[in-house]
Amino acid sequence: MTELTERDQELLDDIVGTAEKVAEDTDIDEFTDPKSGLHHGHHPNKHRIVDLIGRENVYDLNENPNSHEAVHEAHFRADEFGLDDSTKEKLRRMRENDQAPIPPEAEVRLSRKYA
């Protein structure tokens, strides 16, 4: 590995410091899922699917874990993931109460794939 000059290290430290400041000052309050194109009018961590299904299952999701589609996929795959009845019920309510709405075509695609 090449050693950095003192000047290069100063520049790198400045860039890292600036990036850290930007990250601290940034507050994401909505996003568009790059995979599905679905716009979410809330913070990416709203659903916290990892808290419901566990990190090991999040790694197995095919959908973006921050998207509404992940809630629907987790619902369909609840038995495969070994989720308890309480978690299954939470996922069902999120789907049915429009807490994680998805377009009809996404619902059809997920239903065909997992149901």
C-alpha positions in Angstrom: 0.0 0.0 0.0 1.3 3.4 -0.9 2.0 5.8 2.0 0.1 9.1 1.9 2.0 12.3 1.9 1.3 14.7 4.8 -0.7 16.9 2.4 -2.6 14.0 1.0 -3.5 12.9 4.5 -4.7 16.4 5.4 -6.9 16.4 2.3 -8.3 13.0 3.1 -9.0 14.1 6.7 -10.8 17.2 5.3 -12.9 15.1 2.9 -13.8 12.6 5.6 -14.7 15.4 8.1 -16.9 17.1 5.5 -18.6 13.8 4.7 -19.2 13.2 8.4 -20.7 16.7 8.8 -23.0 16.3 5.8 -24.2 12.9 7.2 -24.9 14.5 10.6 -26.8 17.3 9.1 -28.8 15.2 6.7 -32.3 14.1 7.6 -34.1 11.9 5.0 -37.8 12.3 5.4 -38.8 10.6 2.1 -37.3 8.4 -0.6 -37.9 6.6 -3.8 -37.0 2.9 -3.9 -34.5 2.6 -6.8 -35.6 -1.0 -7.5 -39.4 -0.6 -7.7 -39.6 3.2 -8.3 -42.2 3.4 -5.6 -42.1 6.8 -3.7 -42.2 6.6 0.1 -43.3 9.8 1.9 -41.5 8.8 5.0 -38.1 8.0 6.5 -36.4 4.8 5.1 -36.5 3.2 8.6 -40.2 3.6 9.2 -41.1 0.0 8.8 -37.9 -1.4 10.4 -38.5 -4.8 8.9 -35.4 -6.1 10.5 -37.0 -5.6 13.9 -39.9 -7.8 12.8 -38.2 -10.6 11.0 -34.6 -10.6 12.2 -31.4 -9.7 10.4 -30.8 -13.3 9.1 -34.2 -13.1 7.3 -33.6 -9.6 5.9 -30.5 -10.9 4.1 -32.8 -13.4 2.4 -35.4 -10.9 1.2 -35.5 -10.3 -2.5 -37.1 -6.8 -2.1 -35.4 -3.7 -0.7 -35.8 -4.1 3.1 -36.7 -0.5 3.5 -39.6 -0.7 1.0 -43.2 -1.5 1.4 -42.7 -4.5 -0.9 -40.5 -6.1 1.8 -43.4 -6.0 4.2 -45.5 -7.9 1.7 -42.7 -10.4 0.9 -42.1 -11.0 4.6 -45.8 -11.7 5.1 -45.9 -14.2 2.2 -42.7 -15.9 3.5 -43.5 -15.8 7.2 -43.6 -19.6 7.6 -40.4 -20.0 5.6 -38.7 -17.4 7.9 -40.1 -19.2 11.0 -42.0 -16.1 12.3 -44.2 -16.4 15.3 -48.0 -15.7 15.2 -47.7 -12.3 16.7 -45.2 -11.2 14.0 -47.3 -12.7 11.3 -50.3 -10.7 12.6 -48.3 -7.5 12.6 -47.2 -8.0 9.0 -50.8 -8.9 8.0 -52.1 -5.7 9.6 -49.4 -3.6 7.9 -50.5 -5.0 4.6 -54.2 -4.8 5.0 -54.4 -1.4 6.7 -52.4 0.3 4.0 -49.5 1.0 6.3 -47.3 -0.4 3.5 -49.2 0.2 0.2 -47.8 -1.1 -3.0 -49.1 -0.9 -6.6 -51.5 -3.6 -7.7 -49.0 -5.0 -10.1 -46.5 -5.4 -7.3 -49.1 -7.2 -5.2 -49.8 -9.6 -8.1 -46.1 -10.2 -8.8 -45.4 -11.0 -5.1 -48.6 -13.1 -4.8 -47.6 -15.2 -7.8 -44.1 -15.6 -6.6 -44.8 -16.5 -3.0 -48.4 -17.5 -2.5 
